[in-house]
Every structure is written in structure tokens, then in C-alpha cells.
Amino acid sequence: MERRERSIQLLDRAITVLHACEEGPATLHDLAARTGLPRATAHRLAVALAEHGLLRRDDGRFALGPVLARLGAVAASGPSLVVAARPALEVLRDTTGESVQLYVRRGDERLCVLALESPHSLRTIVPVGAVLPLDRGSAGRVLSEPTEPTAGWVQSVEEREPGVASVSAAVRDHRRGADGAVVAAVSVSGPIERTSRSPGRRYGGSVVAAARAVERAGGLLA
């Protein structure tokens, strides 16, 4: 019981250090003053949090780190779409045998909010929380281009990573106008050895079907 209480106390202090950085970048002196912790304790906790990406250290100051930003972005996307999309993406992964992802746009980048890996030993791996560019990869183009492609899907071959091809389709909120605003992109990706250099022919129909299933499950139909 005593060990559990010490663990809880340590967690409480670490969270206190994180909240102290909400006020802006903090020196060690600032952290001690804002938290009321001894300087040695504040320093030890801040360094540990920085090692995990929850804080970052710049010019002797501690500030909120990139991992917190990513977790916040995932949380802001709302659990409902991720939960609604999972069954459709499970079917897509099982049908294609390849890794599948759900992306949402965050400014000039795209954020992976759901990822299911292929059962193959050679596979693409995109972790949840990964932030990728919009200008490379099929999912990036789906999220940045407002018009629906004729085929309903977009493919890319070795645009973002050598040896990898992908196919993506838009998830649209049809409650927002006739065409529906793009709110997410469903993607399947894998090594060219299996997907070929024309992955859309092989997976396009399945990816579009998965996107439509996500719209139905997410209540995005008019």
C-alpha cells in the first residue's frame, strides 16, 4: 500500500509539472516556484517527462512537448469517428491483407487517428498520432483536394516512402452540403511487392466501400 501511495504521489507531482508549463516555457527556477516542489524533484520529473516527449527542453527552459500535442489532436478529433470507423477498417484490413489507417487533417498536415497493421511480417507501420505531410501520399491528397476523384479513390506509389504504395478514399460529412465536406481519409498501404504499382485497381473498390461504411456508422449521411 505504501508503494502504491508513493507511485500515486509521483504521478501527481509529474502532472503538476506539466500543468506548470501551461503558463509558458519554464526554467528550473520557474518550475520550482510554480509547483512548490524542491528544485531537485522538479528537475528530475521534468527531465523524465522530456525523455518521453511530454515536455521538450530548449535553451534551458521546459515547455509542453510534441507527444502532448499529438495526443491532444487525437482527443480533439473526437472518439466517435474513431470508434465508428474501427469495424470498417477491420474488414478492410482482413479483405486486403494490408495495413489500414484513418487520417484527419490538422492544418497543413495529416494525423493518423486509427491504424490496424497487416498480419504479414513485411508491412507498413503508421502509429496512431503520427503526423505526416499533405503533399505526399494518397491520404494527403484526399484530405487536401475538395473534389471527388472520378474513381472515388486516389493512389500513390513511392511518394512518401520508397517501396510503399497506398490507396485512399474520402470520408465525407454529407450533412454539410450536397457534396459533403471531407472529414477523414481511409487508407490501405503496403509494400509494392504485394500491392503492385497500380494499387487502385486491386484495392480501390474496397477502400471506397470502407469509407462509405465509416460514413454510415458515423452518422454522416444526410
C-alpha positions as semicolon CSV with decimal commas, in nm:
position;residue;x (nm);y (nm);z (nm)
1;M;0,000;0,000;0,000
2;E;0,285;0,238;0,085
3;R;0,449;0,170;-0,253
4;R;0,119;0,239;-0,433
5;E;0,079;0,567;-0,246
6;R;0,433;0,671;-0,344
7;S;0,355;0,590;-0,708
8;I;0,040;0,799;-0,696
9;Q;0,229;1,085;-0,533
10;L;0,493;1,067;-0,806
11;L;0,225;1,076;-1,075
12;D;0,055;1,370;-0,908
13;R;0,383;1,561;-0,900
14;A;0,457;1,485;-1,265
15;I;0,115;1,616;-1,365
16;T;0,177;1,925;-1,155
17;V;0,497;1,987;-1,353
18;L;0,305;1,951;-1,680
19;H;0,042;2,200;-1,566
20;A;0,317;2,440;-1,462
21;C;0,429;2,454;-1,824
22;E;0,080;2,560;-1,936
23;E;0,181;2,910;-1,833
24;G;0,462;2,901;-2,087
25;P;0,823;2,779;-2,109
26;A;0,974;2,747;-1,763
27;T;1,326;2,744;-1,623
28;L;1,401;2,512;-1,336
29;H;1,356;2,807;-1,101
30;D;1,014;2,872;-1,258
31;L;0,909;2,508;-1,220
32;A;1,003;2,503;-0,854
33;A;0,820;2,827;-0,792
34;R;0,506;2,727;-0,983
35;T;0,480;2,378;-0,835
36;G;0,618;2,429;-0,485
37;L;0,843;2,128;-0,538
38;P;1,210;2,115;-0,441
39;R;1,435;2,210;-0,733
40;A;1,591;1,862;-0,744
41;T;1,250;1,694;-0,759
42;A;1,119;1,934;-1,024
43;H;1,432;1,881;-1,233
44;R;1,414;1,501;-1,208
45;L;1,049;1,494;-1,311
46;A;1,093;1,746;-1,593
47;V;1,385;1,552;-1,741
48;A;1,188;1,225;-1,725
49;L;0,887;1,386;-1,893
50;A;1,112;1,529;-2,163
51;E;1,256;1,183;-2,233
52;H;0,902;1,064;-2,309
53;G;0,822;1,365;-2,527
54;L;0,566;1,507;-2,286
55;L;0,793;1,806;-2,234
56;R;1,067;1,950;-2,453
57;R;1,378;2,130;-2,345
58;D;1,502;2,436;-2,527
59;D;1,772;2,677;-2,411
60;G;1,737;2,565;-2,052
61;R;1,359;2,602;-2,047
62;F;1,096;2,331;-2,033
63;A;0,781;2,353;-2,247
64;L;0,495;2,123;-2,340
65;G;0,622;1,854;-2,577
66;P;0,520;1,704;-2,913
67;V;0,365;1,391;-2,767
68;L;0,114;1,601;-2,574
69;A;0,031;1,791;-2,893
70;R;-0,033;1,467;-3,080
71;L;-0,244;1,318;-2,802
72;G;-0,442;1,639;-2,784
73;A;-0,505;1,633;-3,157
74;V;-0,628;1,275;-3,140
75;A;-0,857;1,364;-2,850
76;A;-0,986;1,670;-3,035
77;S;-1,084;1,457;-3,334
78;G;-1,344;1,301;-3,108
79;P;-1,365;0,935;-3,014
80;S;-1,693;0,883;-3,201
81;L;-1,543;0,878;-3,551
82;V;-1,255;0,653;-3,447
83;V;-1,488;0,411;-3,271
84;A;-1,732;0,414;-3,561
85;A;-1,456;0,356;-3,815
86;R;-1,287;0,060;-3,647
87;P;-1,522;-0,217;-3,772
88;A;-1,499;-0,093;-4,131
89;L;-1,121;-0,072;-4,113
90;E;-1,101;-0,420;-3,962
91;V;-1,294;-0,551;-4,263
92;L;-1,068;-0,356;-4,498
93;R;-0,754;-0,497;-4,337
94;D;-0,887;-0,851;-4,346
95;T;-1,007;-0,816;-4,706
96;T;-0,685;-0,668;-4,842
97;G;-0,436;-0,826;-4,604
98;E;-0,261;-0,490;-4,579
99;S;-0,223;-0,222;-4,313
100;V;-0,505;0,034;-4,296
101;Q;-0,528;0,382;-4,147
102;L;-0,773;0,662;-4,078
103;Y;-0,636;1,015;-4,116
104;V;-0,778;1,357;-4,033
105;R;-0,644;1,693;-4,141
106;R;-0,470;1,916;-3,890
107;G;-0,368;2,242;-4,055
108;D;-0,111;2,172;-4,323
109;E;-0,055;1,813;-4,208
110;R;-0,248;1,492;-4,161
111;L;-0,280;1,299;-3,839
112;C;-0,326;0,923;-3,805
113;V;-0,608;0,860;-3,556
114;L;-0,658;0,488;-3,619
115;A;-0,422;0,223;-3,754
116;L;-0,452;-0,153;-3,794
117;E;-0,148;-0,346;-3,909
118;S;-0,125;-0,617;-4,174
119;P;-0,062;-0,970;-4,045
120;H;0,233;-1,002;-4,286
121;S;0,584;-0,971;-4,143
122;L;0,666;-0,724;-4,422
123;R;0,415;-0,442;-4,378
124;T;0,378;-0,069;-4,345
125;I;0,355;0,067;-3,992
126;V;0,200;0,407;-3,919
127;P;0,146;0,460;-3,546
128;V;-0,157;0,640;-3,411
129;G;-0,053;1,000;-3,351
130;A;0,185;1,010;-3,647
131;V;0,183;1,345;-3,825
132;L;0,252;1,323;-4,200
133;P;0,261;1,575;-4,486
134;L;-0,037;1,655;-4,705
135;D;0,164;1,687;-5,023
136;R;0,287;1,326;-5,034
137;G;0,079;1,010;-5,022
138;S;-0,272;0,928;-5,133
139;A;-0,435;1,016;-4,799
140;G;-0,274;1,360;-4,804
141;R;-0,418;1,434;-5,147
142;V;-0,763;1,311;-5,044
143;L;-0,762;1,546;-4,746
144;S;-0,634;1,846;-4,941
145;E;-0,836;1,817;-5,264
146;P;-1,202;1,921;-5,228
147;T;-1,332;1,746;-5,540
148;E;-1,408;1,376;-5,552
149;P;-1,186;1,187;-5,799
150;T;-1,371;1,012;-6,078
151;A;-1,290;0,667;-5,947
152;G;-1,367;0,766;-5,588
153;W;-1,014;0,683;-5,476
154;V;-0,659;0,815;-5,506
155;Q;-0,345;0,604;-5,531
156;S;0,020;0,681;-5,471
157;V;0,333;0,481;-5,541
158;E;0,656;0,556;-5,355
159;E;0,556;0,919;-5,293
160;R;0,626;0,927;-4,921
161;E;0,837;0,617;-4,870
162;P;1,035;0,401;-5,114
163;G;0,881;0,062;-5,187
164;V;0,537;0,154;-5,049
165;A;0,209;0,214;-5,232
166;S;-0,126;0,326;-5,095
167;V;-0,488;0,385;-5,191
168;S;-0,718;0,626;-5,008
169;A;-1,079;0,742;-5,021
170;A;-1,253;1,034;-4,855
171;V;-1,493;1,011;-4,564
172;R;-1,742;1,292;-4,612
173;D;-1,995;1,455;-4,385
174;H;-2,299;1,466;-4,616
175;R;-2,487;1,678;-4,364
176;R;-2,265;1,969;-4,476
177;G;-2,396;2,044;-4,822
178;A;-2,472;1,834;-5,128
179;D;-2,117;1,707;-5,189
180;G;-2,023;1,671;-4,825
181;A;-1,712;1,810;-4,659
182;V;-1,412;1,579;-4,632
183;V;-1,361;1,493;-4,265
184;A;-1,122;1,198;-4,290
185;A;-0,941;0,965;-4,528
186;V;-0,943;0,586;-4,520
187;S;-0,619;0,439;-4,650
188;V;-0,468;0,099;-4,724
189;S;-0,092;0,076;-4,768
190;G;0,166;-0,193;-4,822
191;P;0,485;-0,295;-4,998
192;I;0,483;-0,275;-5,377
193;E;0,571;-0,645;-5,393
194;R;0,210;-0,716;-5,295
195;T;0,017;-0,401;-5,383
196;S;0,180;-0,363;-5,729
197;R;0,235;-0,026;-5,896
198;S;-0,137;0,001;-5,970
199;P;-0,279;-0,049;-5,621
200;G;-0,602;0,131;-5,708
201;R;-0,705;-0,149;-5,942
202;R;-0,661;-0,401;-5,666
203;Y;-0,788;-0,214;-5,360
204;G;-0,979;0,092;-5,483
205;G;-1,324;-0,063;-5,459
206;S;-1,260;-0,198;-5,110
207;V;-1,126;0,134;-4,983
208;V;-1,426;0,326;-5,119
209;A;-1,662;0,071;-4,962
210;A;-1,485;0,114;-4,629
211;A;-1,516;0,494;-4,650
212;R;-1,889;0,464;-4,716
213;A;-1,923;0,223;-4,422
214;V;-1,749;0,474;-4,196
215;E;-1,993;0,745;-4,308
216;R;-2,290;0,523;-4,226
217;A;-2,151;0,414;-3,892
218;G;-2,053;0,769;-3,800
219;G;-2,394;0,914;-3,880
220;L;-2,253;1,136;-4,155
221;L;-2,526;1,074;-4,410
222;A;-2,783;1,344;-4,481
